[in-house]
């Protein structure tokens, strides 16, 4: 999978996305500064959400449209999205700023009109939000644009995931990544279930990653250790500015620390390699080996009293210890000499 200038595969570093969401708080200047801050924090990409209240829901005051069981408890869907949306007239300026900063930029569309609009901005990829994973017509339409698709799985069953992947496949688009996501805001760390990242990769044969709503760097680091190649995190200049997503977004310092932790985790994971590095070879100086620990005269017998396995590692390998016990030495030896086979009498 390639998004802009970034190749994303199982051997690449994680592609780190800063999610702007509603964290502009109604100000384009805040949105622009958030993009610049994301670059400073080490993000590879900034992601938007492209909808209006009218494209994502309807203006209804019926009970069904009241939010229950989340941080937005009691709010009306239409009112929330009216507050949270990123004005479409901002998009071109935000795309320009991101590209100037060297960041990739794309968005989550929520209906056909937003896909058509994003196509005019030459987006390099699309994101399907967790709650849209069941919108098969939308997924098919996005897939038809023949661009990489990243799908969050926050509310998805295995069947939901397969339906979404099949929708992409029907449209001839297999450039798909799945993100493990916990649709709770903020998400409890004990519900992160990061072993799913590895399972996604193996079960569905896709690039796997994380869309994270926990606070801090722990879950992204664990995801990295399970093979996450995409990490998405909500990003805000300062939680004190408020807004619908502020409580589960991390600031520039926190994001910077997360990126650093992820990059260090990637270095720590390394590769399967039984060849020793130069430092490891040098470290063998401190391993064990067989040394003479009492002065010996030629013809004396090696015993557990006069030869031992000790540090450093310049002498004979300890695996020969039992073999050499009872042998005679063929010369005078001093305490502290490395034992070697040429010091031992042979029967030949």
C-alpha distance (Angstrom), angle and dihedral (degrees) to the residues before:
residue distance angle dihedral
X1 . . .
X2 3.79 . .
X3 3.81 123.7 .
X4 3.76 110.5 -174.1
X5 3.79 106.9 -55.9
X6 3.80 94.1 -13.7
X7 3.78 124.0 96.2
X8 3.79 109.1 -156.1
X9 3.78 116.7 -163.4
X10 3.78 139.3 128.7
X11 3.80 92.2 -78.2
X12 3.81 98.6 45.3
X13 3.81 128.5 94.2
X14 3.79 114.6 -97.6
X15 3.80 115.6 -81.2
X16 3.81 103.7 -127.9
X17 3.80 118.6 -150.7
X18 3.78 125.6 -164.9
X19 3.81 108.1 -152.0
X20 3.82 111.5 -145.1
X21 3.82 94.7 -174.1
X22 3.83 109.3 150.6
X23 3.79 94.5 -23.8
X24 3.79 93.0 110.8
X25 3.82 85.2 75.2
X26 3.78 91.3 -149.9
X27 3.82 97.3 -51.6
X28 3.78 123.6 110.5
X29 3.80 89.4 -160.8
X30 3.80 89.3 57.5
X31 3.80 89.3 48.1
X32 3.80 91.8 51.8
X33 3.79 93.3 47.3
X34 3.81 89.6 48.0
X35 3.80 88.8 56.7
X36 3.79 91.1 51.4
X37 3.80 90.9 46.8
X38 3.81 90.9 50.6
X39 3.78 89.2 56.5
X40 3.79 91.2 49.9
X41 3.81 89.8 49.1
X42 3.80 92.7 56.7
X43 3.81 102.1 -102.7
X44 3.80 118.5 154.0
X45 3.78 94.3 -155.5
X46 3.79 144.5 17.6
X47 3.78 118.5 -143.1
X48 3.79 129.0 -157.4
X49 3.78 134.1 -168.1
X50 3.79 115.2 -127.3
X51 3.78 115.5 -155.4
X52 3.75 143.1 97.0
X53 3.76 125.9 -137.5
X54 3.81 87.7 -102.5
X55 3.83 95.3 51.2
X56 3.79 94.8 49.6
X57 3.82 101.8 38.9
X58 3.81 142.0 -15.9
X59 3.77 131.0 -98.3
X60 3.78 99.3 -102.2
X61 3.80 130.2 143.8
X62 3.78 94.4 -160.1
X63 3.79 119.0 127.1
X64 3.81 92.5 -105.0
X65 3.79 90.0 64.5
X66 3.81 96.0 55.2
X67 3.82 114.5 98.4
X68 3.78 116.5 -122.6
X69 3.79 133.4 -175.8
X70 3.82 99.6 16.4
X71 3.80 139.2 86.4
X72 3.82 86.2 -87.7
X73 3.81 91.6 60.2
X74 3.78 113.9 167.9
X75 3.78 96.4 6.3
X76 3.77 121.8 128.9
X77 3.80 114.3 -114.5
X78 3.78 94.1 -130.5
X79 3.79 93.3 50.5
X80 3.82 92.4 48.0
X81 3.78 93.6 51.2
X82 3.79 91.7 43.6
X83 3.80 87.0 59.0
X84 3.80 97.6 39.8
X85 3.80 105.2 43.2
X86 3.79 123.8 108.6
X87 3.82 108.1 -126.3
X88 3.76 110.9 -113.6
X89 3.79 91.3 -135.3
X90 3.82 87.7 64.7
X91 3.77 95.3 55.8
X92 3.81 99.4 84.2
X93 3.82 91.0 50.6
X94 3.81 91.9 47.1
X95 3.80 91.7 48.7
X96 3.80 89.8 49.6
X97 3.81 92.2 50.7
X98 3.79 94.0 47.4
X99 3.78 92.4 50.1
X100 3.80 90.7 47.5
X101 3.80 87.9 54.6
X102 3.81 91.6 50.0
X103 3.80 94.0 -110.7
X104 3.77 126.4 134.9
X105 3.79 112.6 -125.0
X106 3.78 133.0 -164.8
X107 3.78 138.3 140.9
X108 3.76 150.0 -135.1
X109 3.81 110.0 -107.5
X110 3.79 119.3 -155.9
X111 3.80 102.7 -167.1
X112 3.79 141.1 11.5
X113 3.82 94.3 -88.7
X114 3.80 92.0 56.6
X115 3.81 90.1 50.7
X116 3.80 90.1 51.7
X117 3.80 90.3 48.5
X118 3.81 93.3 49.1
X119 3.80 90.5 50.1
X120 3.82 88.0 63.3
X121 3.81 87.7 59.0
X122 3.81 93.0 53.0
X123 3.80 95.5 -122.2
X124 3.83 113.2 -163.4
X125 3.82 94.1 -145.7
X126 3.80 145.0 -3.4
X127 3.78 134.1 -126.1
X128 3.79 123.3 -147.6
X129 3.80 109.3 -152.5
X130 3.80 120.0 -132.3
X131 3.79 95.2 -106.9
X132 3.81 91.3 50.5
X133 3.80 96.2 55.9
X134 3.81 89.6 100.1
X135 3.83 93.1 51.6
X136 3.79 94.7 97.8
X137 3.82 95.5 172.3
X138 3.81 90.0 54.3
X139 3.80 91.9 47.5
X140 3.81 91.0 49.5
X141 3.79 90.9 50.2
X142 3.80 92.2 49.1
X143 3.81 90.8 46.2
X144 3.80 90.3 52.3
X145 3.81 88.8 66.5
X146 3.83 87.8 70.3
X147 3.78 95.1 -131.9
X148 3.81 129.9 125.2
X149 3.79 114.2 -79.6
X150 3.80 125.6 -153.4
X151 3.80 113.5 -162.4
X152 3.80 125.0 -164.0
X153 3.79 115.6 -147.5
X154 3.81 103.6 -160.9
X155 3.81 96.9 133.2
X156 3.79 98.2 20.5
X157 3.77 130.0 124.8
X158 3.78 118.4 -156.5
X159 3.80 87.8 -99.0
X160 3.82 90.7 53.3
X161 3.79 90.1 52.2
X162 3.79 92.7 49.0
X163 3.81 91.6 48.3
X164 3.81 90.1 52.2
X165 3.80 93.3 47.1
X166 3.80 91.1 46.7
X167 3.80 89.6 51.5
X168 3.80 89.7 55.7
X169 3.79 91.8 45.6
X170 3.81 92.2 51.1
X171 3.79 88.1 58.1
X172 3.81 91.0 50.5
X173 3.79 93.3 -108.4
X174 3.80 117.2 128.4
X175 3.80 96.4 158.2
X176 3.78 92.0 110.4
X177 3.80 134.4 142.7
X178 3.80 126.4 -171.7
X179 3.79 122.6 -146.3
X180 3.79 122.2 -156.9
X181 3.77 105.6 -132.0
X182 3.78 135.9 175.0
X183 3.79 108.0 -148.7
X184 3.77 96.2 -145.3
X185 3.79 123.5 108.7
X186 2.98 107.3 -114.7
X187 3.80 96.6 7.0
X188 3.83 121.6 -135.8
X189 3.78 110.3 -116.3
X190 3.80 91.3 -132.5
X191 3.81 88.7 64.1
X192 3.82 94.9 52.6
X193 3.83 92.8 97.7
X194 3.78 93.8 -170.8
X195 3.79 94.7 178.8
X196 3.81 83.9 79.1
X197 3.81 89.5 72.6
X198 3.79 91.1 66.9
X199 3.79 91.0 41.5
X200 3.82 91.9 53.1
X201 3.79 90.6 53.7
X202 3.80 93.6 48.7
X203 3.80 100.8 35.3
X204 3.80 98.3 44.3
X205 3.83 100.4 24.5
X206 3.80 93.7 -128.4
X207 3.78 139.5 121.5
X208 3.80 105.6 -84.7
X209 3.77 131.3 -155.0
X210 3.77 148.6 143.6
X211 3.77 136.9 -86.8
X212 3.78 100.7 -167.0
X213 3.79 131.6 -157.2
X214 3.80 97.1 167.5
X215 3.78 120.2 103.4
X216 3.79 119.6 -111.0
X217 3.78 135.5 15.5
X218 3.80 102.9 -73.6
X219 3.79 98.0 93.5
X220 3.84 95.3 44.8
X221 3.81 89.6 50.4
X222 3.81 92.0 49.7
X223 3.82 89.7 46.5
X224 3.80 89.0 52.5
X225 3.80 89.9 53.4
X226 3.82 88.7 53.0
X227 3.81 90.9 52.8
X228 3.83 104.2 -92.3
X229 3.80 109.6 170.1
X230 3.80 96.5 179.2
X231 3.80 124.0 46.5
X232 3.78 121.4 -176.0
X233 3.80 123.9 -172.4
X234 3.81 132.3 172.5
X235 3.79 108.9 -109.9
X236 3.80 129.6 -158.2
X237 3.79 134.3 173.2
X238 3.79 92.8 -133.8
X239 3.81 128.7 -11.8
X240 3.78 88.7 -140.7
X241 3.82 90.2 73.9
X242 3.79 86.1 70.6
X243 3.77 126.9 -155.0
X244 3.80 135.8 150.0
X245 3.82 95.1 -67.8
X246 3.80 101.1 33.8
X247 3.80 97.0 102.1
X248 3.81 94.3 61.6
X249 3.82 99.1 35.8
X250 3.79 126.5 95.6
X251 3.78 126.4 -136.0
X252 3.79 130.6 -126.8
X253 3.80 96.0 -87.3
X254 3.81 92.4 47.2
X255 3.80 92.5 46.1
X256 3.81 90.6 48.9
X257 3.81 90.1 52.4
X258 3.80 90.8 47.7
X259 3.81 92.5 51.8
X260 3.80 90.4 48.4
X261 3.81 91.1 49.6
X262 3.82 92.1 48.8
X263 3.80 92.9 48.5
X264 3.81 90.8 48.6
X265 3.81 90.0 48.7
X266 3.81 89.7 52.7
X267 3.79 90.2 52.8
X268 3.80 90.9 47.2
X269 3.82 93.1 51.6
X270 3.78 91.9 58.5
X271 3.78 121.0 157.6
X272 3.80 137.7 -63.0
X273 3.80 102.8 -91.0
X274 3.81 128.3 147.3
X275 3.80 93.3 -172.9
X276 3.80 112.0 105.1
X277 3.79 122.4 -120.3
X278 3.80 119.8 -129.4
X279 3.81 89.1 -100.4
X280 3.79 91.7 50.8
X281 3.79 91.2 48.5
X282 3.79 89.0 51.4
X283 3.80 88.2 48.6
X284 3.79 89.7 61.6
X285 3.81 85.9 75.2
X286 3.80 84.8 79.1
X287 3.79 95.8 50.4
X288 3.81 124.3 101.9
X289 3.79 126.9 -85.9
X290 3.82 139.5 158.4
X291 3.81 117.8 -81.0
X292 3.79 136.0 173.0
X293 3.82 106.3 -110.6
X294 3.84 99.3 -179.3
X295 3.79 130.4 41.6
X296 3.83 110.6 -98.1
X297 3.78 134.7 -164.9
X298 3.79 122.3 -140.2
X299 3.82 109.8 -82.8
X300 3.81 95.5 27.0
X301 3.80 118.1 129.3
X302 3.79 125.3 -111.1
X303 3.82 110.5 -119.0
X304 3.78 137.9 167.3
X305 3.80 86.7 -94.9
X306 3.79 97.6 58.7
X307 3.78 103.3 32.7
X308 3.81 125.8 47.4
X309 3.77 142.3 168.0
X310 3.79 104.0 -112.5
X311 3.76 142.3 143.5
X312 3.08 132.5 -55.7
X313 3.78 110.4 62.0
X314 3.81 103.6 -136.3
X315 3.79 97.3 101.0
X316 3.78 134.6 72.7
X317 3.80 117.9 -46.6
X318 3.83 112.2 -93.0
X319 3.81 89.9 -126.4
X320 3.84 86.8 79.7
X321 3.82 93.8 55.5
X322 3.80 98.4 102.8
X323 3.79 91.2 39.8
X324 3.81 94.9 57.9
X325 3.80 98.2 42.5
X326 3.81 108.9 109.2
X327 3.80 93.8 24.6
X328 3.81 121.8 124.4
X329 3.77 122.3 -120.8
X330 3.81 116.2 -126.6
X331 3.81 97.5 -147.2
X332 3.78 142.9 24.6
X333 3.82 110.0 -76.0
X334 3.78 130.6 -165.6
X335 3.78 129.0 -141.6
X336 3.82 108.3 -91.9
X337 3.82 97.2 32.0
X338 3.77 118.2 133.7
X339 3.78 110.8 -112.7
X340 3.81 116.4 -125.8
X341 3.80 134.5 169.3
X342 3.80 93.0 -107.9
X343 3.81 88.1 66.9
X344 3.82 92.5 60.9
X345 3.79 127.1 83.0
X346 3.77 114.8 -118.1
X347 3.79 127.3 -150.5
X348 3.78 91.8 -128.2
